[in-house]
C-alpha cells in the first residue's frame, strides 16, 4: 500500500473506510463500498483501511468508532463521520468534492 500521505494528497476525492473485521455487518459494508466505487468510477478513490492492521495510523487520526469514513482531497480532510452510511449518502458526499 502506498504511504497514507500519498493517498490523501490526490487531486480527486478519496473516501476512506476505517473498519475492523470483527463487526457482524462488515460484509454488508463491503457491498456498499463496492456500489460507491462503481458509481463514482474514476471521479474518486474508495479505500478501506483495517484499523487493527494499521493501529498507529488509526490512533494518529483518533479513529474510535467502527466504521469511520473520511473524505480527503489534496491532503485536506473534507468530511468525517463515524457509523454506517448507505451508498447513496456516501456517493452524494463524495460528489460534492469532485
N, CA, C and O atoms as a MOPAC input file, in Angstrom:
PM7 MOZYME 1SCF
protein

 N      0.84800 1    -1.18700 1     0.00000 1
 C      0.00000 1     0.00000 1     0.00000 1
 C      0.89000 1     1.24600 1     0.00000 1
 O      1.90700 1     1.30600 1     0.69100 1
 N      0.49000 1     2.20600 1    -0.77000 1
 C      1.22400 1     3.46800 1    -0.82100 1
 C      1.14000 1     4.14500 1     0.55000 1
 O      0.27200 1     3.82700 1     1.36300 1
 N      2.03000 1     5.05400 1     0.78000 1
 C      2.00100 1     5.77400 1     2.04400 1
 C      0.73000 1     6.60600 1     2.13100 1
 O      0.21700 1     7.10400 1     1.12900 1
 N      0.23400 1     6.74200 1     3.36500 1
 C     -1.02000 1     7.44400 1     3.59400 1
 C     -1.00100 1     8.85300 1     3.03100 1
 O     -1.97800 1     9.27700 1     2.41500 1
 N      0.08100 1     9.58700 1     3.22300 1
 C      0.18700 1    10.95100 1     2.71000 1
 C      0.04000 1    11.01800 1     1.20900 1
 O     -0.55600 1    11.95700 1     0.68200 1
 N      0.57900 1    10.02600 1     0.51100 1
 C      0.44900 1     9.98000 1    -0.94300 1
 C     -0.99200 1     9.71300 1    -1.35700 1
 O     -1.48800 1    10.27700 1    -2.33200 1
 N     -1.64900 1     8.85000 1    -0.60400 1
 C     -3.04300 1     8.50500 1    -0.92000 1
 C     -3.94500 1     9.72300 1    -0.78500 1
 O     -4.73800 1    10.01300 1    -1.68100 1
 N     -3.82800 1    10.43800 1     0.33200 1
 C     -4.76200 1    11.53500 1     0.59100 1
 C     -4.41600 1    12.81700 1    -0.15400 1
 O     -5.22200 1    13.74600 1    -0.18200 1
 N     -3.24200 1    12.88400 1    -0.75300 1
 C     -2.86600 1    14.10600 1    -1.46500 1
 C     -3.39300 1    14.13700 1    -2.89800 1
 O     -3.07000 1    15.05100 1    -3.65800 1
 N     -4.18500 1    13.16600 1    -3.26400 1
 C     -4.75800 1    13.08300 1    -4.60200 1
 C     -5.59700 1    14.32200 1    -4.91800 1
 O     -6.19900 1    14.92100 1    -4.02700 1
 N     -5.62600 1    14.70200 1    -6.21500 1
 C     -6.44700 1    15.85300 1    -6.60500 1
 C     -7.89800 1    15.45400 1    -6.87300 1
 O     -8.72300 1    16.30000 1    -7.21900 1
 N     -8.20600 1    14.17500 1    -6.71300 1
 C     -9.60300 1    13.73600 1    -6.73200 1
 C     -9.96000 1    13.29500 1    -5.30800 1
 O     -9.07400 1    12.92900 1    -4.53600 1
 N    -11.23900 1    13.32500 1    -4.95900 1
 C    -11.62500 1    12.94400 1    -3.59600 1
 C    -11.24300 1    11.49500 1    -3.29100 1
 O    -11.28700 1    10.62400 1    -4.16000 1
 N    -10.87100 1    11.26500 1    -2.04200 1
 C    -10.53400 1     9.92800 1    -1.56700 1
 C    -11.43300 1     9.63100 1    -0.37400 1
 O    -11.34100 1    10.28600 1     0.66400 1
 N    -12.30300 1     8.63500 1    -0.53200 1
 C    -13.16100 1     8.18100 1     0.56700 1
 C    -12.46400 1     7.00800 1     1.22500 1
 O    -12.18600 1     6.00000 1     0.57600 1
 N    -12.18100 1     7.13600 1     2.51300 1
 C    -11.52100 1     6.06200 1     3.24500 1
 C    -12.47700 1     5.51700 1     4.29400 1
 O    -13.07300 1     6.26100 1     5.07200 1
 N    -12.60400 1     4.19900 1     4.29000 1
 C    -13.38800 1     3.48500 1     5.29100 1
 C    -12.41100 1     2.84900 1     6.26200 1
 O    -11.69700 1     1.91100 1     5.90800 1
 N    -12.37700 1     3.35900 1     7.48800 1
 C    -11.59200 1     2.73200 1     8.54600 1
 C    -12.51400 1     1.74200 1     9.24100 1
 O    -13.53700 1     2.12500 1     9.80800 1
 N    -12.14500 1     0.47000 1     9.19400 1
 C    -13.03000 1    -0.58400 1     9.68400 1
 C    -12.23800 1    -1.61900 1    10.47700 1
 O    -11.00700 1    -1.63000 1    10.45900 1
 N    -12.97200 1    -2.48700 1    11.17200 1
 C    -12.37800 1    -3.64400 1    11.84200 1
 C    -13.20500 1    -4.85900 1    11.45200 1
 O    -14.42900 1    -4.77400 1    11.34800 1
 N    -12.55400 1    -5.96800 1    11.24100 1
 C    -13.20700 1    -7.18100 1    10.74300 1
 C    -14.18700 1    -7.81800 1    11.71400 1
 O    -15.04100 1    -8.59800 1    11.29100 1
 N    -14.09200 1    -7.51500 1    12.98600 1
 C    -14.92200 1    -8.22000 1    13.95800 1
 C    -16.40300 1    -7.87200 1    13.89500 1
 O    -17.22300 1    -8.59100 1    14.46800 1
 N    -16.75800 1    -6.81300 1    13.22900 1
 C    -18.16500 1    -6.42100 1    13.15100 1
 C    -18.97100 1    -7.42100 1    12.32900 1
 O    -18.49200 1    -7.91700 1    11.31000 1
 N    -20.18800 1    -7.71900 1    12.76600 1
 C    -21.07500 1    -8.63300 1    12.04100 1
 C    -21.50800 1    -8.05800 1    10.70000 1
 O    -21.82100 1    -8.81300 1     9.77900 1
 N    -21.53200 1    -6.74900 1    10.57400 1
 C    -22.04600 1    -6.10700 1     9.36000 1
 C    -20.95600 1    -5.79300 1     8.34400 1
 O    -21.21000 1    -5.10300 1     7.35700 1
 N    -19.75200 1    -6.29100 1     8.57600 1
 C    -18.63400 1    -5.95600 1     7.69800 1
 C    -18.91900 1    -6.31700 1     6.24800 1
 O    -18.60300 1    -5.53300 1     5.35300 1
 N    -19.50800 1    -7.48300 1     5.99100 1
 C    -19.76700 1    -7.89200 1     4.60200 1
 C    -20.79700 1    -6.98700 1     3.94400 1
 O    -20.69300 1    -6.71000 1     2.74900 1
 N    -21.78700 1    -6.52100 1     4.69400 1
 C    -22.76300 1    -5.57900 1     4.14900 1
 C    -22.08100 1    -4.27400 1     3.75400 1
 O    -22.38900 1    -3.68900 1     2.71600 1
 N    -21.16100 1    -3.83000 1     4.58600 1
 C    -20.44800 1    -2.58900 1     4.32100 1
 C    -19.55700 1    -2.73100 1     3.09000 1
 O    -19.41700 1    -1.78800 1     2.31200 1
 N    -18.96000 1    -3.90000 1     2.91300 1
 C    -18.13300 1    -4.12900 1     1.72000 1
 C    -18.97000 1    -3.95900 1     0.45300 1
 O    -18.49900 1    -3.36600 1    -0.51800 1
 N    -20.19100 1    -4.46500 1     0.44700 1
 C    -21.03200 1    -4.32800 1    -0.74800 1
 C    -21.44500 1    -2.87500 1    -0.96500 1
 O    -21.55500 1    -2.43700 1    -2.11000 1
 N    -21.67500 1    -2.12100 1     0.10900 1
 C    -21.97800 1    -0.69300 1    -0.00900 1
 C    -20.80400 1     0.02800 1    -0.65900 1
 O    -20.99600 1     0.84600 1    -1.55800 1
 N    -19.59800 1    -0.27200 1    -0.21000 1
 C    -18.41300 1     0.39100 1    -0.76500 1
 C    -18.17800 1     0.00700 1    -2.21800 1
 O    -17.72600 1     0.83300 1    -3.01100 1
 N    -18.47700 1    -1.22800 1    -2.57300 1
 C    -18.37500 1    -1.62900 1    -3.98500 1
 C    -19.33300 1    -0.80600 1    -4.83000 1
 O    -18.97700 1    -0.35700 1    -5.91900 1
 N    -20.55000 1    -0.60700 1    -4.32900 1
 C    -21.53500 1     0.20700 1    -5.05500 1
 C    -21.05400 1     1.65200 1    -5.19100 1
 O    -21.20400 1     2.25900 1    -6.25100 1
 N    -20.48200 1     2.19700 1    -4.13400 1
 C    -19.97600 1     3.57000 1    -4.16100 1
 C    -18.85000 1     3.68300 1    -5.18700 1
 O    -18.84500 1     4.59600 1    -6.01200 1
 N    -17.90600 1     2.75900 1    -5.13100 1
 C    -16.77300 1     2.78000 1    -6.05800 1
 C    -17.24800 1     2.65000 1    -7.50400 1
 O    -16.73600 1     3.33700 1    -8.38800 1
 N    -18.21700 1     1.78100 1    -7.74900 1
 C    -18.73000 1     1.59400 1    -9.10600 1
 C    -19.42900 1     2.85800 1    -9.60000 1
 O    -19.26700 1     3.24500 1   -10.75700 1
 N    -20.20300 1     3.49900 1    -8.73000 1
 C    -20.94200 1     4.70200 1    -9.12300 1
 C    -20.00900 1     5.87100 1    -9.40000 1
 O    -20.26700 1     6.66500 1   -10.30500 1
 N    -18.94400 1     5.98700 1    -8.64400 1
 C    -18.03400 1     7.12500 1    -8.79400 1
 C    -17.00400 1     6.91600 1    -9.89800 1
 O    -16.51300 1     7.88200 1   -10.48300 1
 N    -16.68000 1     5.67000 1   -10.18200 1
 C    -15.71700 1     5.38700 1   -11.24300 1
 C    -14.39000 1     6.07700 1   -11.00000 1
 O    -13.82600 1     5.99200 1    -9.90900 1
 N    -13.88700 1     6.76800 1   -12.03200 1
 C    -12.58900 1     7.44200 1   -11.94500 1
 C    -12.67100 1     8.81400 1   -11.28100 1
 O    -11.64800 1     9.48600 1   -11.14400 1
 N    -13.86100 1     9.24600 1   -10.86800 1
 C    -14.01200 1    10.56800 1   -10.26400 1
 C    -13.49900 1    10.62800 1    -8.83000 1
 O    -13.27300 1    11.71200 1    -8.29200 1
 N    -13.31400 1     9.45000 1    -8.20700 1
 C    -12.87100 1     9.40200 1    -6.81400 1
 C    -12.23000 1     8.04700 1    -6.53400 1
 O    -12.38400 1     7.09200 1    -7.29600 1
 N    -11.51100 1     7.99500 1    -5.42500 1
 C    -10.94600 1     6.73000 1    -4.96200 1
 C    -11.71700 1     6.29200 1    -3.72700 1
 O    -12.12400 1     7.11900 1    -2.91100 1
 N    -11.91500 1     4.98400 1    -3.59600 1
 C    -12.54400 1     4.41300 1    -2.41500 1
 C    -11.55500 1     3.40200 1    -1.84400 1
 O    -11.16100 1     2.45300 1    -2.52200 1
 N    -11.16100 1     3.61400 1    -0.59600 1
 C    -10.13100 1     2.79600 1     0.02800 1
 C    -10.62300 1     2.31400 1     1.38600 1
 O    -11.28100 1     3.04900 1     2.12200 1
 N    -10.29300 1     1.07400 1     1.70400 1
 C    -10.61000 1     0.50600 1     3.01300 1
 C     -9.31000 1     0.30800 1     3.77300 1
 O     -8.32600 1    -0.17900 1     3.21700 1
 N     -9.31000 1     0.68900 1     5.05100 1
 C     -8.14300 1     0.50200 1     5.89900 1
 C     -8.57800 1    -0.19700 1     7.17900 1
 O     -9.41600 1     0.30900 1     7.92600 1
 N     -7.99700 1    -1.36600 1     7.42100 1
 C     -8.28900 1    -2.15300 1     8.61600 1
 C     -7.57600 1    -1.50100 1     9.80200 1
 O     -6.34800 1    -1.41300 1     9.82000 1
 N     -8.34700 1    -1.04600 1    10.78700 1
 C     -7.74100 1    -0.33800 1    11.91900 1
 C     -6.92000 1    -1.26800 1    12.80400 1
 O     -6.01300 1    -0.81300 1    13.50000 1
 N     -7.22300 1    -2.55700 1    12.78700 1
 C     -6.43500 1    -3.49700 1    13.58200 1
 C     -5.04700 1    -3.70600 1    12.97200 1
 O     -4.08100 1    -3.93400 1    13.69900 1
 N     -4.94600 1    -3.63300 1    11.67200 1
 C     -3.66700 1    -3.82200 1    10.98600 1
 C     -2.90400 1    -2.50900 1    10.81900 1
 O     -1.73500 1    -2.51900 1    10.43200 1
 N     -3.54900 1    -1.39100 1    11.10600 1
 C     -2.94400 1    -0.05900 1    10.96300 1
 C     -3.19600 1     0.76800 1    12.21400 1
 O     -3.71100 1     1.88400 1    12.14500 1
 N     -2.82300 1     0.19900 1    13.36400 1
 C     -3.13300 1     0.82700 1    14.64700 1
 C     -2.48800 1     2.19900 1    14.81000 1
 O     -3.10800 1     3.10800 1    15.36200 1
 N     -1.26500 1     2.35900 1    14.34300 1
 C     -0.57200 1     3.64900 1    14.50300 1
 C     -1.32400 1     4.74400 1    13.76400 1
 O     -1.53400 1     5.83200 1    14.30200 1
 N     -1.73400 1     4.45700 1    12.52000 1
 C     -2.49900 1     5.42300 1    11.73600 1
 C     -3.85100 1     5.70500 1    12.39500 1
 O     -4.25300 1     6.86200 1    12.52200 1
 N     -4.55000 1     4.64900 1    12.81300 1
 C     -5.86100 1     4.81600 1    13.45400 1
 C     -5.74500 1     5.66600 1    14.71400 1
 O     -6.59000 1     6.52600 1    14.96200 1
 N     -4.71300 1     5.43200 1    15.50500 1
 C     -4.51700 1     6.23100 1    16.72100 1
 C     -4.18200 1     7.67500 1    16.37600 1
 O     -4.67600 1     8.60000 1    17.02100 1
 N     -3.34500 1     7.87100 1    15.36300 1
 C     -2.96900 1     9.22600 1    14.96400 1
 C     -4.18100 1    10.03100 1    14.50300 1
 O     -4.25700 1    11.23700 1    14.73500 1
 N     -5.13100 1     9.35400 1    13.84600 1
 C     -6.33900 1    10.02500 1    13.36000 1
 C     -7.48200 1     9.97900 1    14.37200 1
 O     -8.58200 1    10.46200 1    14.10300 1
 N     -7.21100 1     9.39800 1    15.53000 1
 C     -8.20500 1     9.27400 1    16.61100 1
 C     -9.46200 1     8.54600 1    16.13700 1
 O    -10.58300 1     8.97800 1    16.40100 1
 N     -9.25500 1     7.44600 1    15.44100 1
 C    -10.37600 1     6.61800 1    14.99400 1
 C    -10.85200 1     5.82100 1    16.20200 1
 O    -10.12300 1     4.97200 1    16.71400 1
 N    -12.06700 1     6.09100 1    16.65600 1
 C    -12.60900 1     5.41100 1    17.83500 1
 C    -13.77100 1     4.49500 1    17.47900 1
 O    -13.97300 1     3.46900 1    18.13000 1
 N    -14.52900 1     4.85200 1    16.46100 1
 C    -15.70400 1     4.06700 1    16.09700 1
 C    -15.46300 1     3.24400 1    14.86200 1
 O    -14.53300 1     3.49400 1    14.09600 1
 N    -16.31500 1     2.25500 1    14.67900 1
 C    -16.20800 1     1.34300 1    13.54800 1
 C    -17.57600 1     1.22900 1    12.88400 1
 O    -18.52500 1     0.78000 1    13.52700 1
 N    -17.70300 1     1.61200 1    11.64800 1
 C    -16.70100 1     2.18900 1    10.76100 1
 C    -16.60600 1     3.70700 1    10.93600 1
 O    -17.52900 1     4.34600 1    11.44200 1
 N    -15.48900 1     4.26100 1    10.51300 1
 C    -15.31700 1     5.71000 1    10.41800 1
 C    -14.96200 1     6.02000 1     8.97400 1
 O    -14.02700 1     5.44700 1     8.41600 1
 N    -15.71000 1     6.92400 1     8.38100 1
 C    -15.47000 1     7.34200 1     6.99600 1
 C    -14.84600 1     8.72800 1     7.00000 1
 O    -15.26800 1     9.60500 1     7.75400 1
 N    -13.83800 1     8.92100 1     6.15300 1
 C    -13.22100 1    10.22900 1     6.00000 1
 C    -13.03900 1    10.48900 1     4.50700 1
 O    -12.61800 1     9.60800 1     3.75700 1
 N    -13.36300 1    11.71400 1     4.08900 1
 C    -13.10300 1    12.13600 1     2.71100 1
 C    -11.95700 1    13.14400 1     2.74300 1
 O    -11.99900 1    14.14000 1     3.46400 1
 N    -10.93200 1    12.85400 1     1.93900 1
 C     -9.79300 1    13.75600 1     1.76800 1
 C     -9.74800 1    14.22200 1     0.32700 1
 O    -10.17900 1    13.51500 1    -0.58400 1
 N     -9.22100 1    15.42000 1     0.13200 1
 C     -8.90000 1    15.90900 1    -1.20700 1
 C     -7.70300 1    16.83100 1    -1.07200 1
 O     -7.69700 1    17.74800 1    -0.25100 1
 N     -6.68400 1    16.57500 1    -1.89400 1
 C     -5.45200 1    17.35900 1    -1.87800 1
 C     -4.86700 1    17.47300 1    -0.47000 1
 O     -4.38100 1    18.53200 1    -0.07200 1
 N     -4.92200 1    16.37200 1     0.27300 1
 C     -4.32400 1    16.30300 1     1.59500 1
 C     -5.13700 1    16.89400 1     2.72100 1
 O     -4.70900 1    16.86200 1     3.87500 1
 N     -6.28900 1    17.42500 1     2.41500 1
 C     -7.12300 1    18.07600 1     3.42700 1
 C     -8.35600 1    17.23300 1     3.72200 1
 O     -9.03600 1    16.76200 1     2.81100 1
 N     -8.63600 1    17.04900 1     5.02600 1
 C     -9.84400 1    16.32800 1     5.41600 1
 C    -11.04400 1    17.22200 1     5.12600 1
 O    -11.11700 1    18.35500 1     5.60000 1
 N    -11.98800 1    16.69600 1     4.33600 1
 C    -13.17100 1    17.47000 1     3.95100 1
 C    -14.40600 1    17.07400 1     4.75300 1
 O    -15.29000 1    17.89700 1     4.99100 1
 N    -14.46300 1    15.80800 1     5.16900 1
 C    -15.65200 1    15.30200 1     5.85700 1
 C    -15.26100 1    14.08000 1     6.65600 1
 O    -14.38300 1    13.31800 1     6.25200 1
 N    -15.91700 1    13.89000 1     7.79500 1
 C    -15.64900 1    12.71500 1     8.63300 1
 C    -16.91900 1    12.33600 1     9.37300 1
 O    -17.63900 1    13.19700 1     9.88000 1
 N    -17.18600 1    11.04200 1     9.43000 1
 C    -18.38100 1    10.56300 1    10.12900 1
 C    -18.13900 1     9.14100 1    10.61300 1
 O    -17.59800 1     8.31000 1     9.88400 1
 N    -18.53900 1     8.87200 1    11.83100 1
 C    -18.47500 1     7.51400 1    12.36400 1
 C    -19.86800 1     6.92100 1    12.31800 1
 O    -20.85000 1     7.59500 1    12.62500 1
 N    -19.95000 1     5.65800 1    11.93300 1
 C    -21.22600 1     4.95800 1    11.86000 1
 C    -21.53300 1     4.56500 1    10.43200 1
 O    -20.98500 1     5.12100 1     9.48000 1
 N    -22.40900 1     3.60700 1    10.30400 1
 C    -22.74100 1     3.08400 1     8.98400 1
 C    -23.44700 1     4.13700 1     8.13300 1
 O    -24.23400 1     4.94100 1     8.63200 1
 N    -23.14800 1     4.11100 1     6.85100 1
 C    -23.74500 1     5.02900 1     5.88500 1
 C    -24.23600 1     4.20300 1     4.70400 1
 O    -23.66700 1     3.15700 1     4.39400 1
 N    -25.29100 1     4.67200 1     4.04500 1
 C    -25.74300 1     3.95700 1     2.85200 1
 C    -24.98700 1     4.47500 1     1.63300 1
 O    -24.38400 1     5.54700 1     1.66700 1
 N    -25.03100 1     3.70100 1     0.56800 1
 C    -24.26400 1     4.02000 1    -0.63700 1
 C    -24.63000 1     5.38400 1    -1.20700 1
 O    -23.73800 1     6.15200 1    -1.56500 1
 N    -25.91900 1     5.70500 1    -1.30000 1
 C    -26.33700 1     6.98000 1    -1.88800 1
 C    -25.80700 1     8.17600 1    -1.09600 1
 O    -25.39200 1     9.17600 1    -1.68100 1
 N    -25.82100 1     8.07100 1     0.22200 1
 C    -25.30000 1     9.15100 1     1.05900 1
 C    -23.82200 1     9.36000 1     0.78700 1
 O    -23.37600 1    10.49300 1     0.60400 1
 N    -23.05700 1     8.27100 1     0.76000 1
 C    -21.61800 1     8.37800 1     0.51100 1
 C    -21.33000 1     8.92200 1    -0.88000 1
 O    -20.43700 1     9.75300 1    -1.04600 1
 N    -22.06700 1     8.46800 1    -1.86900 1
 C    -21.87400 1     8.94800 1    -3.23700 1
 C    -22.12100 1    10.45200 1    -3.31400 1
 O    -21.32500 1    11.19300 1    -3.89000 1
 N    -23.22500 1    10.88900 1    -2.73100 1
 C    -23.56600 1    12.32000 1    -2.75600 1
 C    -22.51300 1    13.15200 1    -2.03400 1
 O    -22.15700 1    14.23600 1    -2.49500 1
 N    -22.01400 1    12.65400 1    -0.90800 1
 C    -20.98800 1    13.39600 1    -0.16000 1
 C    -19.70400 1    13.51800 1    -0.96500 1
 O    -19.12600 1    14.60100 1    -1.04900 1
 N    -19.25400 1    12.42500 1    -1.55400 1
 C    -18.00800 1    12.45900 1    -2.33000 1
 C    -18.16600 1    13.36200 1    -3.54500 1
 O    -17.23800 1    14.09500 1    -3.88800 1
 N    -19.32300 1    13.32500 1    -4.20400 1
 C    -19.52000 1    14.12800 1    -5.41400 1
 C    -19.45600 1    15.62000 1    -5.14800 1
 O    -19.23400 1    16.40000 1    -6.07400 1
 N    -19.64600 1    16.03300 1    -3.90000 1
 C    -19.51600 1    17.45100 1    -3.55600 1
 C    -18.08100 1    17.95100 1    -3.76200 1
 O    -17.85300 1    19.14700 1    -3.93900 1
 N    -17.12900 1    17.03100 1    -3.73600 1
 C    -15.71700 1    17.40800 1    -3.81100 1
 C    -15.06000 1    17.03000 1    -5.13600 1
 O    -13.84700 1    17.17300 1    -5.29100 1
 N    -15.85200 1    16.55100 1    -6.08600 1
 C    -15.30400 1    16.17400 1    -7.39900 1
 C    -14.93400 1    17.42700 1    -8.17800 1
 O    -14.45500 1    17.33200 1    -9.30900 1

